[in-house]
Structures are given as C-alpha cells and as structure tokens.
C-alpha cells in the first residue's frame, strides 16, 4: 500500500469512524501500538474476539492450573 492509497482510504472513511481511526494512527505514530500487531483490528479478528468474549461470559470455558491438566482433559 502506498501513502496515496492510505490517503484515499482516509477520504473514504465513514464520518463516524474518523475519530477512532485517528486514535489508532496516533498510537502507531507514538509507538504505543505495534504496526505488526494491527491485524487484531481487522473485522475478522474482531468478530472472533467478540465470539470468544461471549463464550467467556456464558461460562463455556475451563481453567487448567498446568499444561499437564489441560492435556489430561483432552
């Protein structure tokens, strides 16, 4: 992606997402967010995370104290 591509993406942002996008870009510029980790903000990953949080809230999880305990449960 070129800077020109990025400018076009910004121009095409819905008005209600500009502020949130600016926050993320500023965090990257300040080195508060690793650009190599921005994949977590893709829609696919956000959807998967929402599903995981839903599983946690529903109690569909198990806790294991050790790796051995986890393997024994499999």
Secondary structure, 3 states (H helix, E strand, C coil): CCHHHHHHHHHCCCHHHHHHHHHHHHHHHCCCCCHHHHHHHCHHHHHHHHHHHHHHHHCCCCCCCCHHHHHHHC
